[in-house]
């Protein structure tokens, strides 16, 4: 068995609460108060549509961003308390000493935020370093050594299949790393930036002040290199190669997580291993159905709450002041159609069938027992596109413009005003893109793409122009999403402050009561 695969198995087998043996006071919160914060966190995660494995990192960044904006102090212990409130960690398990390490990390990033010289705005620089800080703090609080071991295992096997002469060795290595982390370990843009930074500057997590001064002067060159590598990766053939060959690696890791000891025992014979993987695929397919349902529900909540807020803030005031009346048909269409479209998209998503299971088992077997990925090597980065592709692409672009223009014509006939049309396009596009992402959940373990049907062809023709717009909006949603800013600073900030005050009052009441006992 490969050494790094064995390390992955051992790391998961022996994974326990790393704070069990740490002495000293722990972070303790009131359970009743924490329950209220937990339900709020569930709602907040539904509003900010994101993958579940990113919840912790994004929560850390959100808390830091809010507290930094409000000029709050004691961010270390406050951060730990909020994470325990939201049940990212169990009560009375996190050592309070972690607050000092968190404060040290925050001081480091505050120094760089104030001393680097880049072309971007102060807000963009602050957001960048908050993202780095969130990644580093997540690793401190919840280290995942098994993922780093598994990355090494995957990288060795995939790297053997990438034989490119057009790129130098270092360029291939960094593109392979970004692709594996992006596809198989499912890291987001902030995590990829942080990983690329540590790749280019390996001593970064332990950087000292004197080194930091030098780094601050040259930070822009590092940032440009990071952004360039990530930009290249978005359309890289290495990324496409990794994505195409990722299902078997994902299912192997899932099988180890499900039961490392059982996985190790079944490695003694191919039959036992194949049976184990088959069971895991069946479990994943069932889990995929549940994920799709949850994703659809979360998408509906996200769309409805965002739409209601925008209707109250923008649409209704505009119609009352400019149109001198509310167009209820347009308002209801914009409220009802996007969630309905989300339900329809979710209903037509299919899970891969038996042929896919057989092929997936075969590939997983080859990877584990032969340390070989049964696929053609990637030998060139050249994209060969026929004349037919160019012609069809031109025709499709014209037809897409026709679809978008046709929808505007229909809306005008239904007496939609300018604001209603803009909101219609925003929400239908976001739903189309979210639906596209939800469909990708079902395709995550698909080895061979299924043939397109007439229905899927019609779907592509009508909705893909909206998917393109939705992706554009989604990429910029975090930066310009005033709905999330409203929740974070108008609702969450006072809400969390009240929870803190209420918890302090309960603690005070308990101490006073104990004086009389």
C-alpha positions as CSV (number, residue, x, y, z in Angstrom):
1,X,0.0,0.0,0.0
2,X,1.2,3.5,-0.8
3,X,2.8,5.2,2.3
4,X,0.8,8.4,2.1
5,X,-2.5,6.4,1.8
6,X,-1.5,4.5,4.9
7,X,-0.8,7.7,6.7
8,X,-4.2,9.0,5.7
9,X,-5.9,5.8,7.1
10,X,-3.9,6.1,10.3
11,X,-4.7,9.8,10.7
12,X,-8.4,9.2,10.4
13,X,-8.3,6.1,12.6
14,X,-6.6,8.0,15.4
15,X,-8.5,11.2,15.0
16,X,-9.8,12.3,18.3
17,X,-10.5,15.6,20.0
18,X,-7.0,17.1,20.0
19,X,-7.9,19.2,23.1
20,X,-8.9,16.4,25.4
21,X,-5.5,16.2,27.0
22,X,-4.9,20.0,27.1
23,X,-5.0,21.3,30.6
24,X,-6.2,24.7,31.8
25,X,-9.6,26.5,31.6
26,X,-11.9,25.8,28.6
27,X,-14.3,28.0,26.7
28,X,-17.7,27.5,28.4
29,X,-21.0,29.1,27.2
30,X,-24.6,29.0,28.5
31,X,-26.3,26.1,26.6
32,X,-29.7,27.9,26.4
33,X,-28.1,31.0,24.9
34,X,-26.0,28.9,22.6
35,X,-29.1,27.2,21.3
36,X,-30.5,30.5,20.1
37,X,-27.2,31.4,18.4
38,X,-27.0,27.9,16.8
39,X,-30.4,28.4,15.1
40,X,-29.4,31.8,13.9
41,X,-26.2,30.3,12.4
42,X,-28.3,27.7,10.5
43,X,-30.4,30.5,9.1
44,X,-27.4,32.7,8.2
45,X,-25.7,29.8,6.4
46,X,-28.9,29.3,4.3
47,X,-28.9,33.0,3.3
48,X,-25.2,32.9,2.3
49,X,-25.4,30.0,-0.2
50,X,-22.2,28.0,0.3
51,X,-20.9,24.5,0.5
52,X,-21.2,22.9,4.0
53,X,-17.5,22.1,4.4
54,X,-16.8,25.9,4.2
55,X,-19.1,26.8,7.0
56,X,-16.4,27.0,9.7
57,X,-13.9,29.0,7.7
58,X,-16.5,31.4,6.5
59,X,-18.0,31.8,10.0
60,X,-14.5,32.7,11.3
61,X,-14.0,35.3,8.6
62,X,-17.5,36.7,9.1
63,X,-17.0,37.1,12.8
64,X,-13.6,38.7,12.4
65,X,-14.9,41.0,9.7
66,X,-17.8,42.2,11.9
67,X,-15.6,42.7,15.0
68,X,-12.9,44.4,13.0
69,X,-15.4,46.8,11.4
70,X,-16.9,47.6,14.8
71,X,-13.5,48.1,16.4
72,X,-14.1,45.4,19.0
73,X,-11.3,44.1,21.2
74,X,-10.6,40.7,22.7
75,X,-11.3,39.1,19.3
76,X,-9.6,35.8,20.3
77,X,-11.8,34.7,23.2
78,X,-14.9,36.4,21.6
79,X,-14.3,34.3,18.4
80,X,-14.0,31.1,20.3
81,X,-17.2,31.8,22.2
82,X,-19.2,32.6,19.0
83,X,-17.9,29.3,17.4
84,X,-19.1,27.4,20.5
85,X,-22.4,29.2,20.5
86,X,-22.9,28.1,16.9
87,X,-21.9,24.5,17.8
88,X,-18.9,24.4,15.5
89,X,-17.2,23.0,18.6
90,X,-18.7,21.3,21.7
91,X,-19.1,23.3,24.9
92,X,-16.2,23.0,27.4
93,X,-13.7,21.5,24.9
94,X,-11.7,24.4,23.4
95,X,-8.8,25.6,25.7
96,X,-8.9,29.4,26.4
97,X,-5.2,29.5,25.7
98,X,-6.1,29.2,22.0
99,X,-7.3,32.9,22.2
100,X,-3.6,34.0,22.6
101,X,-2.6,32.1,19.5
102,X,-5.5,33.6,17.6
103,X,-4.6,37.1,18.8
104,X,-1.0,36.5,17.6
105,X,-2.3,35.5,14.1
106,X,-4.5,38.6,14.0
107,X,-1.7,40.9,15.0
108,X,0.4,39.4,12.1
109,X,-2.2,40.1,9.5
110,X,-3.1,43.5,10.9
111,X,0.6,44.4,10.5
112,X,0.6,43.3,6.8
113,X,-2.7,45.0,6.2
114,X,-1.3,48.3,7.4
115,X,2.1,48.0,5.8
116,X,1.8,46.3,2.4
117,X,1.6,48.5,-0.7
118,X,-0.8,47.3,-3.4
119,X,-3.0,48.9,-6.0
120,X,-6.2,47.5,-4.5
121,X,-8.3,49.5,-2.1
122,X,-8.0,49.4,1.7
123,X,-11.2,47.4,1.9
124,X,-10.0,44.8,-0.6
125,X,-6.7,44.5,1.2
126,X,-8.5,44.1,4.5
127,X,-10.8,41.4,3.0
128,X,-7.8,39.6,1.5
129,X,-5.9,39.4,4.9
130,X,-9.1,38.5,6.7
131,X,-9.5,35.5,4.3
132,X,-5.9,34.5,5.0
133,X,-6.4,34.8,8.8
134,X,-9.6,32.7,8.6
135,X,-7.8,29.9,6.8
136,X,-4.9,30.0,9.3
137,X,-7.2,30.1,12.3
138,X,-9.3,27.2,10.9
139,X,-6.2,25.1,10.6
140,X,-5.2,26.0,14.2
141,X,-8.6,25.0,15.6
142,X,-9.5,22.1,13.3
143,X,-6.3,20.6,11.8
144,X,-6.9,18.0,9.1
145,X,-3.6,16.1,8.7
146,X,-5.4,13.3,6.8
147,X,-6.2,15.7,4.0
148,X,-2.6,16.8,3.6
149,X,-1.5,13.1,3.6
150,X,-4.2,12.2,1.1
151,X,-3.2,15.2,-1.1
152,X,0.3,13.7,-1.3
153,X,-1.1,10.4,-2.3
154,X,-3.3,11.8,-5.1
155,X,-0.6,14.2,-6.3
156,X,1.9,11.3,-6.9
157,X,-0.5,9.3,-9.0
158,X,-1.9,12.2,-11.0
159,X,1.5,13.8,-11.5
160,X,2.7,10.7,-13.3
161,X,-0.1,11.1,-15.9
162,X,0.8,14.8,-16.6
163,X,3.7,14.8,-19.1
164,X,3.9,18.3,-20.4
165,X,6.9,19.8,-22.2
166,X,5.2,23.2,-22.7
167,X,5.5,24.1,-19.0
168,X,8.4,23.9,-16.6
169,X,8.4,21.5,-13.7
170,X,7.5,24.1,-11.1
171,X,4.6,25.5,-13.2
172,X,3.1,22.0,-13.6
173,X,3.5,21.2,-9.9
174,X,1.7,24.4,-8.7
175,X,-1.1,24.0,-11.3
176,X,-1.5,20.3,-10.3
177,X,-1.7,21.3,-6.6
178,X,-4.3,24.0,-7.2
179,X,-6.4,21.6,-9.3
180,X,-6.3,18.8,-6.7
181,X,-7.1,21.1,-3.8
182,X,-9.9,22.8,-5.8
183,X,-11.5,19.6,-7.2
184,X,-10.8,16.7,-4.8
185,X,-10.3,18.6,-1.5
186,X,-12.9,21.2,-2.5
187,X,-11.1,24.2,-1.3
188,X,-12.5,27.6,-2.2
189,X,-10.8,30.7,-3.6
190,X,-9.6,32.0,-0.2
191,X,-8.1,28.6,0.7
192,X,-6.5,28.3,-2.7
193,X,-4.9,31.8,-2.3
194,X,-3.6,30.8,1.2
195,X,-2.3,27.4,-0.1
196,X,-0.6,29.1,-3.1
197,X,0.9,31.7,-0.7
198,X,2.4,28.9,1.4
199,X,3.6,27.2,-1.7
200,X,5.5,30.3,-2.9
201,X,6.5,31.3,0.6
202,X,6.8,28.0,2.7
203,X,7.7,29.8,5.9
204,X,4.7,32.0,5.9
205,X,2.8,30.5,8.9
206,X,5.8,31.0,11.1
207,X,7.1,34.3,9.6
208,X,9.0,36.6,11.9
209,X,8.7,40.3,12.1
210,X,12.0,41.0,10.3
211,X,11.1,38.7,7.5
212,X,7.6,40.2,7.5
213,X,9.0,43.7,6.8
214,X,10.8,42.3,3.7
215,X,7.7,40.4,2.7
216,X,5.5,43.5,3.1
217,X,7.6,45.4,0.6
218,X,7.4,42.6,-1.9
219,X,3.9,41.5,-1.2
220,X,2.4,42.8,-4.5
221,X,4.7,40.6,-6.5
222,X,3.5,37.6,-4.4
223,X,-0.1,38.6,-4.8
224,X,0.2,39.0,-8.5
225,X,1.8,35.6,-8.8
226,X,-1.0,34.0,-6.7
227,X,-3.7,35.6,-8.7
228,X,-2.0,34.7,-12.0
229,X,-1.7,31.0,-11.0
230,X,-5.4,30.8,-9.9
231,X,-6.5,32.7,-13.1
232,X,-4.6,30.3,-15.3
233,X,-6.1,27.3,-13.4
234,X,-9.7,28.3,-14.2
235,X,-9.3,27.3,-17.9
236,X,-6.2,25.1,-17.5
237,X,-6.2,21.6,-19.2
238,X,-4.5,20.3,-16.0
239,X,-7.6,21.4,-14.0
240,X,-9.9,19.8,-16.6
241,X,-7.8,16.6,-16.4
242,X,-7.9,16.5,-12.6
243,X,-11.7,17.2,-12.6
244,X,-12.3,14.4,-15.2
245,X,-10.4,11.9,-13.1
246,X,-11.4,13.0,-9.6
247,X,-14.5,10.7,-8.8
248,X,-12.5,7.6,-7.8
249,X,-10.1,9.6,-5.5
250,X,-13.1,11.2,-3.9
251,X,-14.9,7.9,-3.3
252,X,-11.7,6.4,-1.8
253,X,-11.4,9.2,0.7
254,X,-15.1,9.0,1.6
255,X,-14.7,5.3,2.2
256,X,-11.8,5.9,4.5
257,X,-13.7,8.6,6.4
258,X,-16.6,6.3,6.8
259,X,-14.5,3.6,8.5
260,X,-10.7,3.7,8.2
261,X,-10.3,0.4,10.1
262,X,-12.8,-1.4,7.9
263,X,-11.2,0.1,4.8
264,X,-7.7,-1.1,5.9
265,X,-9.0,-4.6,6.6
266,X,-10.6,-4.8,3.1
267,X,-7.4,-4.0,1.4
268,X,-6.2,-7.6,1.9
269,X,-8.4,-8.7,-1.0
270,X,-9.8,-7.0,-4.1
271,X,-13.2,-8.6,-3.6
272,X,-13.6,-7.1,-0.2
273,X,-12.3,-3.8,-1.4
274,X,-14.7,-3.7,-4.4
275,X,-17.6,-4.6,-2.1
276,X,-16.7,-1.8,0.3
277,X,-16.5,0.8,-2.5
278,X,-19.8,-0.4,-3.9
279,X,-21.5,0.1,-0.5
280,X,-19.9,3.5,-0.2
281,X,-21.1,4.5,-3.7
282,X,-24.6,3.4,-2.7
283,X,-24.4,5.4,0.5
284,X,-23.0,8.4,-1.4
285,X,-25.8,8.2,-4.0
286,X,-28.4,8.2,-1.1
287,X,-26.5,11.1,0.5
288,X,-26.5,12.9,-2.8
289,X,-30.3,12.8,-3.0
290,X,-30.4,14.3,0.5
291,X,-27.8,17.0,-0.4
292,X,-29.8,17.9,-3.5
293,X,-33.0,18.4,-1.4
294,X,-31.1,20.4,1.2
295,X,-29.4,22.5,-1.5
296,X,-32.8,23.2,-3.1
297,X,-34.3,24.2,0.2
298,X,-31.4,26.4,1.1
299,X,-31.5,28.0,-2.4
300,X,-35.2,28.7,-2.0
301,X,-34.6,30.3,1.4
302,X,-31.7,32.4,0.0
303,X,-33.8,33.6,-2.9
304,X,-36.9,34.3,-0.9
305,X,-35.2,36.2,1.9
306,X,-33.0,38.2,-0.5
307,X,-36.0,39.0,-2.8
308,X,-38.2,40.1,0.1
309,X,-35.5,42.5,1.4
310,X,-34.8,43.9,-2.0
311,X,-38.6,44.3,-2.7
312,X,-39.0,46.3,0.6
313,X,-35.8,48.4,0.1
314,X,-35.9,49.0,-3.7
315,X,-38.8,47.6,-5.8
316,X,-41.8,48.8,-3.8
317,X,-40.4,52.3,-3.0
318,X,-39.5,52.7,-6.7
319,X,-43.0,51.7,-7.9
320,X,-44.7,53.9,-5.3
321,X,-42.6,57.0,-6.1
322,X,-42.1,56.6,-9.9
323,X,-44.9,54.4,-11.1
324,X,-47.4,55.7,-8.5
325,X,-48.7,52.2,-7.7
326,X,-47.5,48.7,-7.2
327,X,-47.5,46.2,-10.1
328,X,-48.6,43.2,-8.0
329,X,-48.4,40.7,-11.0
330,X,-44.7,41.6,-11.6
331,X,-44.0,41.6,-7.8
332,X,-45.6,38.2,-7.3
333,X,-43.9,36.8,-10.4
334,X,-40.5,37.8,-9.1
335,X,-41.3,36.3,-5.7
336,X,-42.9,33.0,-6.9
337,X,-41.1,32.1,-10.2
338,X,-37.5,31.8,-9.0
339,X,-38.3,29.3,-6.1
340,X,-40.6,27.4,-8.4
341,X,-37.8,27.2,-11.0
342,X,-35.5,25.9,-8.3
343,X,-37.9,23.1,-7.4
344,X,-38.3,22.1,-11.1
345,X,-34.5,22.0,-11.7
346,X,-34.1,19.9,-8.6
347,X,-36.8,17.5,-9.6
348,X,-35.1,16.7,-12.9
349,X,-31.6,16.0,-11.5
350,X,-30.6,12.3,-12.0
351,X,-28.1,10.3,-9.9
352,X,-25.5,8.2,-12.0
353,X,-26.6,4.5,-12.4
354,X,-25.1,1.0,-12.3
355,X,-22.7,1.4,-15.3
356,X,-21.1,4.3,-13.5
357,X,-20.7,2.3,-10.3
358,X,-19.0,-0.5,-12.1
359,X,-16.6,1.8,-13.9
360,X,-15.9,3.7,-10.7
361,X,-15.0,0.5,-8.7
362,X,-12.7,-0.5,-11.5
363,X,-10.7,2.8,-11.4
364,X,-10.6,2.9,-7.6
365,X,-9.2,-0.7,-7.6
366,X,-6.5,0.3,-10.0
367,X,-5.5,3.3,-8.0
368,X,-5.3,1.5,-4.6
369,X,-3.8,-1.8,-5.7
370,X,-1.6,-0.7,-8.7
371,X,-0.9,2.9,-7.8
372,X,-2.1,3.7,-11.3
373,X,-4.8,5.9,-12.8
374,X,-6.2,4.1,-15.8
375,X,-6.4,7.0,-18.2
376,X,-4.5,8.5,-21.1
377,X,-1.7,10.8,-20.0
378,X,-2.0,14.6,-20.5
379,X,0.8,15.4,-23.0
380,X,-0.2,18.7,-24.5
381,X,-2.0,21.9,-23.5
382,X,-3.0,22.6,-27.1
383,X,-6.8,23.0,-27.6
384,X,-7.9,21.6,-31.0
385,X,-11.3,23.1,-31.9
386,X,-12.8,22.2,-35.3
387,X,-14.5,24.7,-37.6
388,X,-17.8,23.2,-36.6
389,X,-17.2,24.2,-33.0
390,X,-16.5,27.8,-34.0
391,X,-19.6,27.9,-36.3
392,X,-21.9,26.3,-33.6
393,X,-20.4,28.6,-30.9
394,X,-21.3,31.7,-33.1
395,X,-24.8,30.4,-33.7
396,X,-25.3,29.6,-30.0
397,X,-24.1,33.1,-29.0
398,X,-26.6,34.7,-31.4
399,X,-29.4,32.4,-30.2
400,X,-28.6,33.2,-26.5
401,X,-28.9,36.9,-27.2
402,X,-32.2,36.1,-28.9
403,X,-33.4,34.2,-25.8
404,X,-32.5,37.1,-23.4
405,X,-34.1,39.7,-25.8
406,X,-37.2,37.5,-26.2
407,X,-37.7,37.3,-22.4
408,X,-37.4,41.1,-22.1
409,X,-40.1,41.5,-24.8
410,X,-42.4,39.1,-22.9
411,X,-41.8,41.0,-19.6
412,X,-42.5,44.4,-21.3
413,X,-45.8,42.9,-22.7
414,X,-46.7,41.9,-19.1
415,X,-46.1,45.6,-18.1
416,X,-42.9,45.0,-16.0
417,X,-41.0,48.2,-15.3
418,X,-37.3,48.6,-15.5
419,X,-36.6,47.7,-11.9
420,X,-38.9,44.6,-12.1
421,X,-37.1,43.4,-15.2
422,X,-33.6,43.8,-13.6
423,X,-34.7,41.9,-10.5
424,X,-36.3,39.2,-12.7
425,X,-33.0,38.7,-14.5
426,X,-31.0,38.8,-11.3
427,X,-33.0,36.1,-9.5
428,X,-33.7,33.9,-12.5
429,X,-30.0,34.0,-13.3
430,X,-29.0,33.2,-9.8
431,X,-31.5,30.4,-9.6
432,X,-30.2,29.0,-12.9
433,X,-26.6,29.1,-11.7
434,X,-27.5,27.6,-8.3
435,X,-29.4,24.9,-10.1
436,X,-26.3,24.3,-12.3
437,X,-24.2,24.0,-9.1
438,X,-26.8,21.6,-7.5
439,X,-26.7,19.5,-10.7
440,X,-22.9,19.3,-10.2
441,X,-23.6,17.6,-6.9
442,X,-25.2,14.7,-8.7
443,X,-22.3,14.7,-11.3
444,X,-19.6,14.6,-8.6
445,X,-19.0,10.9,-8.8
446,X,-19.9,10.5,-12.5
447,X,-17.1,8.8,-14.5
448,X,-18.6,8.8,-17.9
449,X,-21.1,11.6,-18.8
450,X,-24.5,10.4,-19.8
451,X,-25.9,11.2,-23.2
452,X,-27.9,14.4,-23.5
453,X,-31.6,14.0,-24.0
454,X,-34.0,16.4,-25.9
455,X,-35.1,17.8,-22.5
456,X,-31.5,18.5,-21.3
457,X,-30.8,20.1,-24.7
458,X,-33.8,22.4,-24.3
459,X,-32.7,23.2,-20.7
460,X,-29.2,24.1,-22.1
461,X,-30.7,26.3,-24.8
462,X,-33.0,28.3,-22.6
463,X,-31.2,28.4,-19.2
464,X,-27.5,28.5,-20.1
465,X,-27.5,32.2,-21.0
466,X,-29.0,32.8,-17.5
467,X,-26.4,30.5,-16.0
468,X,-23.6,32.7,-17.5
469,X,-25.2,35.8,-16.0
470,X,-25.8,34.0,-12.7
471,X,-22.2,33.0,-12.5
472,X,-21.1,36.6,-13.1
473,X,-23.4,37.8,-10.4
474,X,-22.4,35.0,-8.0
475,X,-18.7,35.8,-8.4
476,X,-19.4,39.3,-7.2
477,X,-22.2,38.6,-4.8
478,X,-20.1,38.5,-1.7
479,X,-18.5,41.9,-2.4
480,X,-21.7,43.7,-3.4
481,X,-24.4,41.7,-1.6
482,X,-26.0,44.4,0.5
483,X,-28.4,41.8,1.9
484,X,-25.5,40.0,3.6
485,X,-24.1,43.3,4.8
486,X,-27.6,44.1,6.2
487,X,-27.7,40.7,8.1
488,X,-24.1,41.0,9.4
489,X,-24.2,44.5,10.7
490,X,-27.8,45.5,11.2
491,X,-29.1,42.1,12.5
492,X,-26.2,39.9,13.6
493,X,-24.0,42.6,15.3
494,X,-26.7,43.7,17.8
495,X,-28.1,40.1,18.1
496,X,-24.7,38.7,19.1
497,X,-24.1,41.7,21.4
498,X,-27.5,40.9,23.2
499,X,-26.6,37.2,23.5
500,X,-23.3,38.2,25.1
501,X,-25.0,40.6,27.5
502,X,-27.7,38.0,28.3
503,X,-25.0,35.3,29.0
504,X,-23.1,37.7,31.2
505,X,-26.2,38.5,33.1
506,X,-27.0,34.8,33.6
507,X,-23.5,34.2,34.9
508,X,-23.8,37.2,37.3
509,X,-27.2,35.9,38.5
510,X,-25.7,32.5,39.2
511,X,-22.8,34.0,41.2
512,X,-25.2,36.1,43.2
513,X,-27.4,33.0,43.9
514,X,-24.3,31.0,45.0
515,X,-23.5,33.7,47.6
516,X,-26.7,32.9,49.5
517,X,-26.4,29.1,49.3
